[in-house]
């Protein structure tokens, strides 16, 4: 995730240096019949105006870096969700929405767009019947989606910059089908309750989230994060979980594991070095946590990533 976040920070810094308002750039990575995947970078910040937009396709968007507030209408009414790295933003075709950056500048997303009839066929093949409009606006960083999110983001890093690989070497069509099917399966257990937290709470949690994602391997205890948010540990724990869908411990652990997975899918490095750099005290604890999250050992994950991205120097 480091490369993805650094490129976002550079884009935001360049815009601020030039005095330009925030804007969105979209770079298509691949497309086929009924589906498209794009790298979308937004440099908007607290001073930029929020505009209403409309989803032209069914959208499943992986937040890769940064954070923002997503406001839209769902089955439960109009609500707002805090979008953080590792989470999915969901949108139905024709749905109106707003994305705001009141508490931090910039985000980068891996956006998968599906034609409605194509998505309907995917859903039917996955055993989903009935209404296909999403019952919620967001899926938090859940374990069931962790392997796919990590591999998709690894594909994004392989197609960024002057050393990017040919798009045919990243299986985007497979990713798009797997993401749709797994998202629909996860949604079967999601609550449709919308959360409209006060702006002060969103601002405090956003500060903590951005601190974690800047340095996931740092010392990030509940007490340190609560002080960062100017809340008591009790109130911070409740507020953080309410807004992100995870406890602070779960969020930090998943941020570290995603960072480790990206390292494993990138340039060669010893598993021990990756474990220590990502905030794990010893390699045995790292191996156990990684296997629990991704279903395979770090070494097997690296081998599978090499097969998925054959041009990477693994």
Secondary structure, DSSP 4 states (H G I P E B T S, - for coil): -HHHHHHHHHHHHHHHHHTPPP-EEEEEEEEETTEEEEEEEE---TTSPP--EE-SSEEEEEEEEE-EEEEEEETTEEEEEEE-TT-EEEE-TT-EEEEE-TTS--EEEEEEEE-HHHHHHHHHHTT--S--S-SSSEE---HHHHHHHHHHHHHHHHTSSTTPPPGGGS-HHHHHHHHHHHHHHHHTT---------HHHHHHHHHHHHHHHH-TTS---HHHHHHHHTS-HHHHHHHHHHHHSS-HHHHHHHHHHHHHHHHHTSS---HHHHHHHTT-SSHHHHHHHHHHHHSS-HHHHHHHHHHHSTTS--
